[in-house]
Amino acid sequence: MLTRGNRITRGADYRAVVRGGARCAGQSTVTHVVSTAEQRPPRFGFIVSKHVGGAVVRNTVRRRLKAICAEALPGVRDGADVVIRALPSSANAEYSALRAEVLRCLQRRAAS
């Protein structure tokens, strides 16, 4: 799981990444990445709106995304801020397809 040091927690940080980050869109997610010069572990944030589904579905999607990012953590460069926005199609996506999509975007935008 992602530790507290690997999570974006402030709304201002979310906005900065979404507005100023490099974007990679897929079938089920949109990934925004900002690279900073700070020497700190990479941080991840997740946006899963009510358009994705009810609370159970949203939490399932969020848990899947967190597990995928925890697995990809060693390959993400230090100082990177990543925000993943789940699209409504992520509710019905297979885990393997979601994983492949997120890893592809992280490889393109945030690889170390």
SULNORRA-V735907 format. One record per backbone hydrogen bond with DSSP energy under -1.0 kcal/mol. CO is the residue of the C=O (numbers start at 1). NH is the residue of the N-H. Records with the same first field share a line. If there is no record, write none. Layout:
BEGIN
CO: NH / NH
END
This chain:
BEGIN
3: 6
4: 7
6: 44
10: 14
11: 15
12: 16
13: 17
14: 18
15: 19
16: 20
17: 21
22: 33
24: 31
28: 87
29: 26
30: 85
31: 24
32: 83
33: 22
34: 81
38: 40
40: 79
43: 82
44: 8
45: 84
47: 86
49: 52
54: 58
55: 59
56: 60
57: 61
58: 62
59: 63
60: 64
61: 65
62: 66
63: 67
64: 68
65: 69
66: 70
67: 71
68: 72
69: 73
72: 75
73: 76
75: 112
77: 80
79: 36
80: 43
81: 34
82: 45
83: 32
84: 47
85: 30
87: 90
88: 91
94: 98
95: 99
96: 100
97: 101
98: 102
99: 103
100: 104
101: 105
102: 106
103: 107
104: 108
105: 109
106: 110
110: 77
END
